[in-house]
């Protein structure tokens, strides 16, 4: 598993900002929009297509993917879809998975991709939208479990893969979903900042969730420019760290929680 982007919707540095984090020389304080790459058994799945998708894939040495999987339809999670053209060479069609509402939004946002007619000149990717209607599904060799979470008033998807879970853009997790997130080796959880926010966990709220779920290790992601890597990580409890762009993790194998 590779963290391609660990920042919030504005990214870090923020345009026009001269704060200590935006001007930090620490590369871990430079955060692109949130995305991960999941690889197992010869299958590679890109979770979300951010506006920096091209740069993220180049930095991580990504040469091919088998599918895209969306958490939800906000701009910072879908607006790099056009850059999947490079994965559609030689007439290949790329499967794109997500909730029906999310894929409807993708189709509206990228109408030119789905307008029909011949694909000429490499001008648009060839995309096969595949709505997720089941709790558990597979993409190639990887089995995913949908875990519903709340992002403000919007219900979106977190995903569990064996003993790993990716839970971004979240401010509430219902008990039934929490139960699906127990027994984890590795949890990546969204935590925007220290100050309250209507659609994202604060760092303190995320730590409370981690204490309840008790994964072996946890990483906080979707971090804004109020979060300096060194300063904030130094006060986190054992087993919890900040994610950063380029973080690569081997995750222990375990069956999904029943």
N, C-alpha and C positions, 0 to 999 in steps of 0.2 A: 504494500500500500504506500502510495506517495502522495503527500500533501502538495498539490500544485499551487494552491492559493489559500492564504490564511487570514485575509483581510475582510473588512466590511464593505458595504456597497460603494463607498467613496474610494476605497483603497488607501494605502499609506505609502508615501506621503500624500497628503491631501493637497489639491491644487491651491496655490496661494498661501499655504500655511507655513509658518516659520517656527512652530513649536519644537520642543526638545526631541520628540519622537520623529517628527517629519524631517528633521535635520540630522538625525542620528547617523553615525557612521557604521553602526552595527547592521549587517545585512539582514538580520532577523527582524529588524524593524521596518523593512521594506516589504509590504504585503500587497499582493494582488488579490483579486476577488476570489471567493471561496470555491474550491474544486478539489477533488481527489481522483487518483487513478488506482483502480483495483486490478491486481493481476493474480491469477491462479490457474494452474492446469493448462497453460497455453492460451487462456482467454484474458483479454484486456478490456476493461470497461471504464469509460470516462464518465464520472459523475459530475454533471453540469458543464455547460459551455460558457465560460465567462468572457467578458470583453477582451481579456488578455490571453485567451486560449492559445493563440499561436505562440506567444512568448513563453507561456508556461510549458507547452509541449516541447519547444526547442530547448529550454533550460533543463528539462527532465530527460531529454534524449528519446522522446516518444517517437517511434517510427510508424506505428500502426495501432489502430484500435478495432475492436470487434463490435462495439455498440456504445451508444450514449444512454445514460440513465439520468433523469431529472428528479430533483427533490421538489421543485416548485417553479412557478413561472415568472418570478421577479427578474428585472432586467439584468441584475448582476449575475444571474444564474443561467440565462439563456442567450444573451446577445452576442456570443461568439460562434453561434451555429454555422454561419457562413464559412468559417475557417475549416470546417470538416470537409471541404472540397478536396483537400489533399488526400483524404482517406477514401475517396470515391473514384480513384483512378481506374482506368480500363473497364468502365461500365459497372463498377461495383455500387450496390445500394447499401447504405448504412442504416441499420436498425436503430431507432430512437424510442426509448421507453419512458413512460411517465404516467401520472394520473390522467384520466380523460380531460379534466379541466385544464391541466397544464399543457397537454398537447394541443388542445383547441387554441390556447393562447399563443403557443409557438406557431401554429398555422396562420393565425391572424398577423402576428408580428413579421413573419417571413413569407408573405403571400407570393412573392416572385418564385420561391422555391417550389411551391405546390401549385403553380398556375397551369401546369401541363405543357405539352409541346416538347419538341426535341431538346435534349441537353447539348448545347453546342458551345465550343470555345472555353469550356471549363467555367462557365459563368455562374453556375449554381451547383450545390451538392445534390446528390440523389438520395433522398431520405425516405425511409419507410417508418411511419409513425405507428407505434404498437402500444395501445392503451393497456395499462395494468388493471386487471379486474380481480386478481387473486391476492391473497395474503402472501403466498410463497410462489416463487417462479424462478426459472433458471435462464441464464444467458450463457450459452456454451457450457463450460465446466464450472461456472460459479452459480451457486444457489443464493438467492436474495430473499429476505423476509421484509415486508413492508411493516413499518411501525408508525402509526399515525401520531403526529405531534401538532402543537398549536403554535402558530407564528402570528400573534395578535388574534384577530378574528378568523384567520385563514388556517384551515387544516391542511397540512403538507406532509410529505413523506420523509421519515428517517429510514435508514436501511441497516439491516443486520446481515452479516455474512459470517456464518460460523460463530466464532468467539470475538468478532469485531463488529462495532456499530459506529455509524456516522450519523450524528444528530446535530444538524446546524440550523440556524435561523429559528430559534425556539424560545418561548417564554412560558410554556406550560406543557407538562406531560401527564396525561391521565393515568390512574393506577393500572389499568389493563395494559397500557403501553409500557409503563415502568416494569411490569412483570416480564414483558418480552425482552427487556434489556438487562436482565440479571444473568449472572454467570459468565460475564464477559472477561476476556483477556485484555482487550484494548477498546477504549471508548474515546471517540473524538466528539466533543460537545461544544456548541456555540456559547460564547460568553462575551458580550460586546465591550463592557467597561465596568467601572465601579458604580457609576451613577445609574439610577433606575431608567428603564426604557420601556415603552408600551408593548414592544413586540420581540424583545430579546432578553435573555437572562443577563443579569449582572454577574460579575465574577463570584460574588458571595452566593447568589442563588444557584449558580452552576456547581459550586463546591458542595452545597447542600444536597443536590441531586447525586453527585458523585459519591458522597458519603452514604447515601441511601442505596445506590445500585452496587457499590463496592466492586468495581472492576479491578483487575490486577494493576492496571495503569490507565491514566486518562490524560488527554491533551485538550486544551482549550483553543478554539478557533473562532473565526469571524470577529477578529479583534480590531478595534478602532485605534485612532492615533492618540488616545488618552492612555494607552497601554504600552509602556516601555518594556521591552523584553526582559532585560536584566533586572530592573527594579521590581516588576510584578512577579516574575518567576521566583525571585528570592524569598517571597513571602507565601508561596504556595505550600500546601502540606505534602508529606512524602507520597510519592506515586502519582503526583499531578504536575504537569509541565505545560508550557505554552507551545502550541504548534507554530511552525514557521514554514515559509515557502521552501520546498525542496526536502522537507523531512521525509525520510523513507523508513518504513517499519516492516519488520517481519512479524506476522501475527500468528500466534499459536493456533493450531487447528482444533476445532471442537464442533460438535453438531449444534444446529440451531436450538434455541430454547423452545420447548414444545408449546 
